Amino acid sequence: MLKEISFYIGTENMLGGQVEDISLKNENIKKEDLNNLYMKKTAALICLSIRAGAILSGAKQRQLKALTKYGENIGLAFQIIDDMLDIMQDQRDTEKPNYANKFGMKESKSESESLIKEAKDSLKIFDQKAETLKSLADYLLTRKK
């Protein structure tokens, strides 16, 4: 478990992502860079939470892989939706990287919907046991805060 925590909060993920976030400017950022940043920060936090629970409950490698994919997609979708909400509530910092500010609301909505679909698809191996996680994914598309 310590290895998992170290990996997700260390320089390759959350810590490194925060350093990148501070140095990146919105006008110069590419889609790939922004996705990578969100993967290191929001998605890493969600993946760690999901994987920790799965490992402690004795999940098999195949299940961990599926849950990791779910966490990555949910993390990216969450952050893109959060960026959209910032713009709708006019709470954006135009200097900071923001997906919706850079690529527009239509592209952001489409990308978040695609990520949610991928997240839910990754849970197929769990059949009905993953309904709560699927519902959580659906909720992200309708959240207002």
Backbone as CSV, one residue per row, in Angstrom:
resi,resn,N_x,N_y,N_z,CA_x,CA_y,CA_z,C_x,C_y,C_z
1,MET,0.827,-1.193,0.000,0.000,0.000,0.000,0.876,1.264,0.000
2,LEU,1.968,1.219,0.730,2.866,2.368,0.783,3.430,2.695,-0.599
3,LYS,3.696,1.660,-1.377,4.200,1.842,-2.742,3.162,2.575,-3.596
4,GLU,1.902,2.198,-3.455,0.811,2.855,-4.189,0.723,4.338,-3.816
5,ILE,0.719,4.596,-2.534,0.606,5.976,-2.059,1.779,6.808,-2.561
6,SER,2.984,6.264,-2.435,4.181,6.981,-2.883,4.125,7.286,-4.373
7,PHE,3.687,6.318,-5.161,3.618,6.519,-6.606,2.630,7.628,-6.960
8,TYR,1.447,7.576,-6.392,0.408,8.526,-6.793,0.596,9.931,-6.226
9,ILE,1.225,10.068,-5.060,1.409,11.419,-4.526,2.784,11.993,-4.835
10,GLY,3.678,11.201,-5.384,5.054,11.621,-5.633,5.249,12.491,-6.864
11,THR,6.515,12.594,-7.248,6.897,13.491,-8.341,6.361,13.070,-9.705
12,GLU,6.016,11.814,-9.873,5.471,11.368,-11.161,3.993,11.716,-11.320
13,ASN,3.334,12.011,-10.231,1.899,12.291,-10.301,1.547,13.593,-9.586
14,MET,0.928,13.524,-8.410,0.373,14.725,-7.793,1.400,15.826,-7.544
15,LEU,2.509,15.509,-6.940,3.519,16.526,-6.651,4.078,17.106,-7.943
16,GLY,4.453,16.232,-8.867,4.961,16.693,-10.158,3.923,17.483,-10.933
17,GLY,2.686,17.048,-10.865,1.602,17.759,-11.541,1.400,19.153,-10.986
18,GLN,1.531,19.294,-9.676,1.374,20.615,-9.065,2.487,21.550,-9.517
19,VAL,3.703,21.035,-9.601,4.826,21.846,-10.084,4.562,22.292,-11.523
20,GLU,4.103,21.374,-12.356,3.770,21.714,-13.751,2.652,22.749,-13.811
21,ASP,1.642,22.582,-12.988,0.490,23.483,-12.980,0.924,24.917,-12.704
22,ILE,1.839,25.081,-11.787,2.318,26.410,-11.423,3.038,27.072,-12.592
23,SER,3.752,26.277,-13.373,4.575,26.849,-14.442,3.862,26.991,-15.789
24,LEU,2.759,26.279,-16.001,2.075,26.326,-17.300,1.197,27.567,-17.431
25,LYS,1.169,28.103,-18.628,0.289,29.227,-18.952,-0.763,28.739,-19.933
26,ASN,-1.978,29.201,-19.800,-3.103,28.724,-20.604,-2.910,28.942,-22.103
27,GLU,-2.318,30.072,-22.484,-2.236,30.362,-23.919,-1.272,29.448,-24.672
28,ASN,-0.309,28.860,-23.993,0.688,28.018,-24.656,0.394,26.529,-24.575
29,ILE,-0.608,26.141,-23.855,-0.802,24.720,-23.545,-1.507,23.978,-24.685
30,LYS,-1.062,22.756,-24.905,-1.686,21.871,-25.896,-2.624,20.916,-25.160
31,LYS,-3.543,20.329,-25.917,-4.513,19.392,-25.342,-3.804,18.242,-24.626
32,GLU,-2.781,17.696,-25.250,-2.031,16.582,-24.664,-1.397,16.980,-23.332
33,ASP,-0.849,18.192,-23.272,-0.228,18.678,-22.036,-1.261,18.852,-20.926
34,LEU,-2.410,19.378,-21.287,-3.465,19.596,-20.297,-4.012,18.266,-19.785
35,ASN,-4.228,17.314,-20.686,-4.669,15.978,-20.261,-3.636,15.336,-19.345
36,ASN,-2.363,15.493,-19.665,-1.294,14.941,-18.838,-1.292,15.587,-17.451
37,LEU,-1.478,16.896,-17.409,-1.545,17.606,-16.132,-2.718,17.105,-15.291
38,TYR,-3.886,16.988,-15.904,-5.068,16.514,-15.184,-4.910,15.059,-14.747
39,MET,-4.206,14.276,-15.551,-3.958,12.876,-15.192,-3.070,12.803,-13.949
40,LYS,-2.104,13.689,-13.869,-1.177,13.685,-12.736,-1.819,14.211,-11.454
41,LYS,-2.789,15.064,-11.583,-3.381,15.665,-10.398,-4.714,15.011,-10.025
42,THR,-5.782,15.411,-10.664,-7.117,14.928,-10.299,-7.261,13.427,-10.493
43,ALA,-6.849,12.933,-11.656,-7.000,11.496,-11.934,-6.143,10.660,-10.987
44,ALA,-4.951,11.136,-10.655,-4.085,10.389,-9.739,-4.720,10.276,-8.354
45,LEU,-5.318,11.349,-7.878,-5.985,11.323,-6.573,-7.136,10.321,-6.568
46,ILE,-7.923,10.335,-7.624,-9.057,9.410,-7.711,-8.572,7.974,-7.870
47,CYS,-7.559,7.767,-8.702,-7.009,6.409,-8.883,-6.467,5.855,-7.571
48,LEU,-5.750,6.677,-6.836,-5.211,6.219,-5.553,-6.339,5.790,-4.623
49,SER,-7.369,6.584,-4.539,-8.501,6.252,-3.666,-9.161,4.942,-4.073
50,ILE,-9.388,4.784,-5.354,-10.037,3.567,-5.856,-9.135,2.355,-5.684
51,ARG,-7.876,2.495,-6.066,-6.942,1.365,-5.993,-6.688,0.941,-4.546
52,ALA,-6.617,1.901,-3.633,-6.380,1.555,-2.229,-7.505,0.665,-1.706
53,GLY,-8.726,1.060,-1.963,-9.860,0.243,-1.539,-9.861,-1.122,-2.189
54,ALA,-9.551,-1.161,-3.472,-9.535,-2.434,-4.204,-8.436,-3.361,-3.692
55,ILE,-7.259,-2.816,-3.464,-6.136,-3.625,-2.968,-6.450,-4.173,-1.583
56,LEU,-6.970,-3.311,-0.715,-7.290,-3.748,0.645,-8.401,-4.790,0.678
57,SER,-9.234,-4.807,-0.351,-10.299,-5.814,-0.391,-9.904,-7.054,-1.193
58,GLY,-8.640,-7.113,-1.628,-8.140,-8.312,-2.299,-8.442,-8.415,-3.782
59,ALA,-8.572,-7.290,-4.466,-8.866,-7.303,-5.904,-7.754,-7.992,-6.687
60,LYS,-8.152,-8.662,-7.743,-7.206,-9.315,-8.647,-6.628,-8.267,-9.606
61,GLN,-5.523,-8.624,-10.264,-4.837,-7.702,-11.168,-5.760,-7.181,-12.276
62,ARG,-6.558,-8.054,-12.840,-7.499,-7.675,-13.902,-8.512,-6.641,-13.391
63,GLN,-8.967,-6.829,-12.167,-9.907,-5.886,-11.568,-9.231,-4.538,-11.291
64,LEU,-7.994,-4.596,-10.802,-7.242,-3.361,-10.547,-7.042,-2.566,-11.832
65,LYS,-6.735,-3.266,-12.908,-6.534,-2.601,-14.196,-7.818,-1.893,-14.639
66,ALA,-8.948,-2.564,-14.503,-10.238,-1.974,-14.882,-10.569,-0.769,-14.005
67,LEU,-10.338,-0.891,-12.716,-10.629,0.208,-11.797,-9.694,1.396,-12.017
68,THR,-8.452,1.109,-12.375,-7.506,2.186,-12.678,-7.962,2.958,-13.907
69,LYS,-8.380,2.245,-14.934,-8.888,2.891,-16.152,-10.119,3.743,-15.814
70,TYR,-10.996,3.208,-14.984,-12.168,3.957,-14.532,-11.717,5.243,-13.832
71,GLY,-10.796,5.118,-12.898,-10.321,6.276,-12.144,-9.680,7.338,-13.016
72,GLU,-8.888,6.910,-13.982,-8.252,7.864,-14.895,-9.299,8.639,-15.688
73,ASN,-10.254,7.922,-16.236,-11.292,8.579,-17.037,-12.192,9.477,-16.202
74,ILE,-12.548,9.024,-15.017,-13.366,9.842,-14.116,-12.596,11.095,-13.700
75,GLY,-11.319,10.928,-13.403,-10.492,12.069,-13.007,-10.403,13.129,-14.085
76,LEU,-10.155,12.695,-15.313,-10.084,13.643,-16.427,-11.439,14.312,-16.656
77,ALA,-12.499,13.513,-16.660,-13.843,14.066,-16.869,-14.204,15.051,-15.759
78,PHE,-13.913,14.688,-14.519,-14.218,15.564,-13.385,-13.563,16.926,-13.577
79,GLN,-12.287,16.928,-13.951,-11.562,18.189,-14.073,-12.062,19.023,-15.248
80,ILE,-12.376,18.378,-16.358,-12.911,19.111,-17.512,-14.266,19.728,-17.158
81,ILE,-15.101,18.970,-16.469,-16.408,19.485,-16.038,-16.219,20.624,-15.042
82,ASP,-15.258,20.485,-14.159,-14.955,21.542,-13.203,-14.538,22.825,-13.932
83,ASP,-13.748,22.674,-14.983,-13.352,23.829,-15.791,-14.570,24.485,-16.442
84,MET,-15.495,23.674,-16.923,-16.721,24.203,-17.528,-17.536,24.976,-16.490
85,LEU,-17.642,24.416,-15.301,-18.398,25.083,-14.236,-17.741,26.403,-13.844
86,ASP,-16.411,26.438,-13.834,-15.707,27.687,-13.535,-16.087,28.781,-14.530
87,ILE,-16.150,28.418,-15.802,-16.509,29.398,-16.826,-17.967,29.832,-16.669
88,MET,-18.860,28.880,-16.427,-20.282,29.215,-16.275,-20.528,30.097,-15.059
89,GLN,-19.706,29.936,-14.026,-19.858,30.732,-12.811,-18.904,31.925,-12.808
90,ASP,-18.212,32.123,-13.941,-17.260,33.222,-14.123,-16.222,33.280,-13.003
91,GLN,-15.715,32.108,-12.630,-14.685,32.036,-11.597,-13.361,31.563,-12.186
92,ARG,-13.127,31.874,-13.404,-11.928,31.385,-14.074,-10.751,32.327,-13.859
93,ASP,-9.608,31.742,-13.841,-8.347,32.467,-13.821,-7.750,32.226,-15.203
94,THR,-7.786,33.221,-16.062,-7.379,33.018,-17.454,-5.899,32.697,-17.598
95,GLU,-5.129,32.895,-16.567,-3.707,32.545,-16.607,-3.488,31.050,-16.388
96,LYS,-4.371,30.434,-15.619,-4.224,29.015,-15.288,-4.777,28.150,-16.411
97,PRO,-4.153,26.993,-16.638,-4.673,26.078,-17.659,-6.116,25.669,-17.356
98,ASN,-6.964,25.764,-18.355,-8.378,25.439,-18.209,-8.874,24.884,-19.542
99,TYR,-9.346,23.643,-19.532,-9.758,22.944,-20.749,-10.870,23.693,-21.482
100,ALA,-11.890,24.084,-20.758,-13.040,24.746,-21.384,-12.670,26.120,-21.927
101,ASN,-11.805,26.820,-21.231,-11.361,28.129,-21.683,-10.528,28.012,-22.959
102,LYS,-9.735,26.968,-23.042,-8.828,26.775,-24.177,-9.524,26.163,-25.391
103,PHE,-10.406,25.177,-25.175,-10.984,24.418,-26.286,-12.485,24.635,-26.471
104,GLY,-13.099,25.407,-25.598,-14.514,25.729,-25.740,-15.429,24.764,-25.004
105,MET,-16.637,25.225,-24.770,-17.614,24.450,-24.004,-18.093,23.216,-24.772
106,LYS,-18.312,23.356,-26.072,-18.811,22.236,-26.867,-17.807,21.080,-26.860
107,GLU,-16.542,21.386,-27.114,-15.489,20.362,-27.103,-15.345,19.759,-25.709
108,SER,-15.434,20.587,-24.684,-15.311,20.116,-23.301,-16.444,19.165,-22.939
109,LYS,-17.654,19.522,-23.321,-18.812,18.656,-23.046,-18.663,17.319,-23.766
110,SER,-18.281,17.369,-25.013,-18.099,16.151,-25.806,-17.003,15.263,-25.217
111,GLU,-15.899,15.876,-24.838,-14.778,15.121,-24.263,-15.172,14.497,-22.928
112,SER,-15.853,15.242,-22.079,-16.249,14.696,-20.776,-17.244,13.551,-20.943
113,GLU,-18.166,13.668,-21.877,-19.122,12.581,-22.134,-18.409,11.327,-22.639
114,SER,-17.435,11.508,-23.496,-16.657,10.381,-24.018,-15.870,9.695,-22.899
115,LEU,-15.274,10.488,-22.032,-14.513,9.938,-20.906,-15.415,9.177,-19.935
116,ILE,-16.603,9.693,-19.681,-17.554,9.009,-18.800,-17.968,7.674,-19.407
117,LYS,-18.208,7.656,-20.701,-18.559,6.401,-21.377,-17.418,5.391,-21.253
118,GLU,-16.190,5.840,-21.483,-15.030,4.949,-21.348,-14.900,4.432,-19.916
119,ALA,-15.137,5.309,-18.950,-15.056,4.905,-17.545,-16.059,3.798,-17.251
120,LYS,-17.282,3.993,-17.678,-18.323,2.988,-17.435,-18.035,1.690,-18.185
121,ASP,-17.533,1.805,-19.403,-17.190,0.609,-20.183,-16.096,-0.215,-19.509
122,SER,-15.190,0.451,-18.820,-14.093,-0.273,-18.166,-14.588,-1.146,-17.012
123,LEU,-15.805,-0.914,-16.559,-16.359,-1.662,-15.421,-17.158,-2.898,-15.829
124,LYS,-17.201,-3.206,-17.096,-18.011,-4.335,-17.580,-17.659,-5.654,-16.898
125,ILE,-16.415,-5.825,-16.519,-16.012,-7.094,-15.890,-16.686,-7.309,-14.538
126,PHE,-17.228,-6.255,-13.965,-17.865,-6.360,-12.648,-19.372,-6.614,-12.723
127,ASP,-19.929,-6.597,-13.910,-21.368,-6.776,-14.111,-22.159,-5.783,-13.256
128,GLN,-23.159,-6.265,-12.527,-24.037,-5.401,-11.731,-23.371,-4.866,-10.459
129,LYS,-22.246,-5.451,-10.075,-21.579,-5.021,-8.842,-21.028,-3.598,-8.932
130,ALA,-20.922,-3.069,-10.130,-20.331,-1.743,-10.319,-21.373,-0.650,-10.558
131,GLU,-22.629,-0.936,-10.276,-23.689,0.043,-10.554,-23.485,1.362,-9.805
132,THR,-22.990,1.301,-8.588,-22.758,2.533,-7.827,-21.692,3.385,-8.504
133,LEU,-20.622,2.748,-8.965,-19.569,3.487,-9.663,-20.079,4.062,-10.985
134,LYS,-20.921,3.328,-11.670,-21.502,3.828,-12.924,-22.421,5.020,-12.650
135,SER,-23.187,4.948,-11.580,-24.069,6.063,-11.207,-23.264,7.306,-10.844
136,LEU,-22.156,7.102,-10.156,-21.273,8.213,-9.818,-20.755,8.878,-11.095
137,ALA,-20.376,8.066,-12.067,-19.901,8.598,-13.350,-20.991,9.429,-14.020
138,ASP,-22.206,8.919,-14.040,-23.325,9.656,-14.641,-23.593,10.969,-13.907
139,TYR,-23.466,10.944,-12.601,-23.700,12.146,-11.802,-22.757,13.281,-12.208
140,LEU,-21.522,12.942,-12.534,-20.558,13.979,-12.897,-21.055,14.852,-14.046
141,LEU,-21.788,14.246,-14.963,-22.279,14.995,-16.123,-23.387,15.982,-15.778
142,THR,-23.994,15.828,-14.601,-25.103,16.706,-14.220,-24.782,17.598,-13.028
143,ARG,-23.601,17.473,-12.481,-23.286,18.259,-11.279,-23.238,19.748,-11.588
144,LYS,-23.559,20.525,-10.588,-23.636,21.980,-10.746,-22.564,22.720,-9.951
145,LYS,-21.841,22.014,-9.109,-20.787,22.630,-8.280,-19.526,21.834,-8.391
